[in-house]
Amino acid sequence: MTFTPVIEVSNLTKRFGDLVAVDGLAFCANSGEVTGFLGPNGSGKSTTLRTIVGLNLPTSGTATINGANYRDLTHPLRSVGAFLDPKSLPKKLRARTYLRVLARSNDIATSRVDDVLDFVGIASVANKRIDEFSLGMTQRLGIAVALLGDPEVLIFDEPMNGLDPDGIRWMRQVFSSLAQEGRTVLVSSHLINEIATCAHHVIVIGRGQLLAQGTVEELTVRVDPSVTFSSLDNAGLVALIEDRGATVTGAGENSVSVSGLDAQQIGELALDARIALTQLVTLRDSLEDSYFELTEKSLDFQVGH
Amino acid sequence: MRGFVSCVSAEWLKLRSFTSTFVALGIFVLLGAGFGALTGWSTHHQWATLQPVQRATFDPLFTSLSGIALGPIALGGLAVGFITNEFSSGYLQGTLLAVPNRTRLIVSKIVVLAAPVALIAVATSYAAALSFNATIGLDHERVVMSQPGVTRSLVLTGLYMALAVTFAFAMGLLLRKTALAVSLFIGIYLAIPVIMQLFPWHWLHAALPYMIGNLGASMVSATTPADGLNAWVATGLLGLYTGALTTFGVVRLRRTSL
């Protein structure tokens, strides 16, 4: 399977008055992959997604899908399915009626309405008005809306908000299988664990700027791993380690944690100094730790320590 | 063009799915036709007490269509709500994802709103004239369909209502808030002409024929009213107001981040 960039955001800036919501952002989302779009609340995720689908006009830069601006597509739902906000559903219409309205607007076969209702598992309540839906049913309807035109590109903004664990697991499976079919799936979240298990590629932003991007594995090792050791002469080894410019990040009764040197380098230092190591462990951060480390400085609102 | 046809079809299904659409149209038909019957009945019983000058200038067609003057009030809320409800609920986002061409969306909405209103208004004006004839009795002046200007008048009634709902819709598009747009529309339609008459200035009174309601009266009447404009001039002017307001609304929507 080939992975080609489908959603391309390049040098994108969006200002609302004095507020810079997105600041020179650039990234791609490829076909055949789930791309996780991460950042704290207020980091510019929604603004970026809304710009990709033409709800916002960029202040400068571009956001294109297969090289085209969303606003120039004649029947966009057939190539791009997006669900960005539960408020975008008309509460007073029945779910089935709304899907029929959307199908008509994009010349999509009416039979697709029942197909997607079945697929997301809300066919039995499809004749209810949307304001009678629970949060979980609303999110499922949102997936149905996005899938209606059988599009190659799917974009979701915090789709797992308010879902129970079963719902979250179901949605992850949906995203993974859509990507396996070769589609491009871009999913935003402010909770990394929601998408860590299904995203191939992760983009992290803060204050409208790109903080990091890469595979889940790459992001996990990007942050310095810390190494913990115990030895028969901890103080002596620490002195050597500090000479090499590394820092001690923690010291317990018997063990010391160090960052800046990896386990092999520490082992070699100990061997040269003839200090016997009794324990040597690399503690790799989880993706969640990397995420916290990356976004910490960019948080707008922080809880005081 | 393909995109336009599917958008019209979708907006039509949407408009039909709201109960309030039928309530507003029902009220309009009842008022229009009901006033026809009511004015006929009332004229029949009060003819003896009318002044000679009132009898001389009696215009059966214009009298039968008095209920049409209430049309913009009955339908204004429907027209405003067709766009403001989408703004206030956030539902417009979903609509714009399906139809990102905003000019196409607004034109489609106006078509599905104005075309049925025009047809229903023509039918209602016929019903009003016929029920007027039915209640006024045989010994009074009745609406004669074959008289010059009568058909034009009934057709222009349809056009007047279509332009009035488009005007109200455009106000909703610009103001985005249902209550604000409805009050302001009714204010422009009803209150401003009344206020203008309260001032003793001649130049202000000279502007009265250019108000929406007066333009509508010129369009609806088979003859040119004494202090009014010719029906076609009135049609053109109301079309101009409506077109300008709508264009402004569309241009602004296209530039908005939403």
Contacts between the chains, C-beta under 8 A, distances in Angstrom:
chain1	res1	chain2	res2	distance
A	14	B	257	7.8
A	16	B	257	7.4
A	50	B	257	7.7
A	53	B	97	5.9
A	53	B	100	7.7
A	54	B	96	7.3
A	54	B	100	4.6
A	55	B	93	6.1
A	55	B	96	6.1
A	55	B	97	7.5
A	55	B	257	6.9
A	55	B	258	5.7
A	56	B	257	4.1
A	56	B	258	7.6
A	57	B	255	7.3
A	57	B	257	5.8
A	70	B	100	5.7
A	71	B	100	4.4
A	71	B	101	7.0
A	72	B	100	7.8
A	73	B	100	6.4
A	74	B	2	6.9
A	74	B	3	4.4
A	74	B	101	7.8
A	75	B	3	6.6
A	75	B	6	7.3
A	76	B	97	6.9
A	76	B	98	7.0
A	76	B	100	5.9
A	77	B	97	7.4
A	77	B	98	5.6
A	82	B	97	5.6
A	84	B	93	6.8
A	84	B	97	7.8
A	85	B	90	6.3
A	85	B	93	6.0
A	87	B	89	6.6
A	87	B	90	3.2
A	87	B	91	7.3
A	87	B	93	7.2
A	88	B	90	5.7
A	88	B	91	6.2
A	88	B	92	8.0
A	88	B	93	3.9
A	88	B	94	3.6
A	88	B	97	7.2
A	89	B	91	6.9
A	89	B	94	6.2
A	90	B	14	7.8
A	90	B	86	7.8
A	90	B	89	6.9
A	90	B	91	4.5
A	90	B	94	7.1
A	91	B	89	6.4
A	91	B	91	7.7
A	92	B	18	6.7
A	93	B	14	7.4
A	93	B	17	5.6
A	93	B	18	7.9
A	94	B	17	7.6
A	97	B	13	7.3
A	97	B	17	5.0
A	100	B	13	6.3
A	101	B	10	4.9
A	101	B	13	5.2
A	101	B	14	5.0
A	101	B	17	7.6
A	102	B	10	7.2
A	102	B	94	7.8
A	102	B	98	5.2
A	104	B	6	5.9
A	104	B	9	4.7
A	104	B	10	4.0
A	104	B	13	5.8
A	105	B	6	5.6
A	105	B	7	5.6
A	105	B	9	7.6
A	105	B	10	3.5
A	105	B	11	7.9
A	105	B	98	4.4
A	105	B	99	5.6
A	106	B	6	6.4
A	106	B	98	5.9
A	107	B	2	7.1
A	107	B	6	4.7
A	145	B	94	7.2
